[in-house]
Amino acid sequence: MKQENILNVTLLEPRQKHPAIFARFDELLGGESLVIHNDHDPKPLYYQLLGERGNIFSWEYLEQGPEWWKVRISKNAPEGSSETLGEIAARDLRKAQVFKKYGLDFCCGGKKTVRQACAEKGLDAAVVEEELQQADRQFTTRPLPYNDWSLDFLADYIVNTHHSYVKQSLPEIAGYANKVARVHGSRHPELLAINQLVTGIYDELLSHLVKEEEVLFPYIKELARAAGQRQEGAPAMYFGTVRQPINVMEMEHESVGRSLEEIRRLSNNYALPEDACASYSLLYRMLDEFEDDLHIHVHLENNILFPKAVKLENELNNGKS
């Protein structure tokens, strides 16, 4: 029988306690546990661990005073084969950087598992899964708790952060795409195709934002308000269930995502030729940044806001609010 992994922090100097616990936790493999013994409630450690390591552990009190507090901290097992890219990113958005590195679409294509997505790209799933586990140990930034926010707050955040960014940056990108295509298109014909794709994104995405801001998001906020007031039944809307406009939004997300993927292919991952001018360089940089923002933008909708809205509407209609 394997000996239990125990750390009695009362034997350590105060300044050594948390570093020692973090060091022992980092040594754990997925599915393994550490039991800490303390003479007071170590709840502040929970919040520090959550903030610096992310939502990768479970916390179980074995004893709660008055003399001893004993807590079992278990590191979550690696992502199972049934967990999707979107679910992984929703739990910890920092792992999206791994998906980006390997060209795995966690927003529009977020309903695929890691192994499914890797198989489609011809990637070694074991390598990607190992990097996802390593991402748990990278603590450069503390992720925003999108998955914990109320639906109305998340909807407002998307509008004020990502919609505002699209409205501000997309006209400028379209202007530069047109200018660079005119100047350099004869020597770099891919710029003509990129300009056409940017024009299509411009037309589709600005119309898309209007539908979300004037129809879908207000209804989602009505759902949140109804649940808060413990109403029976979801608010009535002319489009039937919330799933109908969500289906349209997700299809439009996929269309824009395909266009950006094609732009990245045409530009050879935004590689600049030797004769690129300042406008050429700026266009590629802005497109790269725009794609990054859109991935997070669509992820927040497809993988968090929309599924929760569907669930909430079902709960209201089934009398579970």
Secondary structure, 3 states (H helix, E strand, C coil): CCCCCEEEHHHCCHHHHHHHHHHHHHHCCCCCEEEEEECCCCHHHHHHHHHHHCCCEEEEEEEECCCCEEEEEEECCCCCCCCEHHHHHHHCHHHHHHHHHCCCCCCCCCCCEHHHHHHHHCCCHHHHHHHHHHHCCCCCCCCCCHHHCCHHHHHHHHHHHHHHHHHHHHHHHHHHHHHHHHHHCCCCCHHHHHHHHHHHHHHHHHHHHHHHHHHHHHHHHHHHHHHHCCCCCCCCCCCCCCHHHHHHHHHHHHHHHHHHHHHHHHCCCCCCCCCCCHHHHHHHHHHHHHHHHHHHHHHHHHHHHHHHHHHHHHHHHCCCC
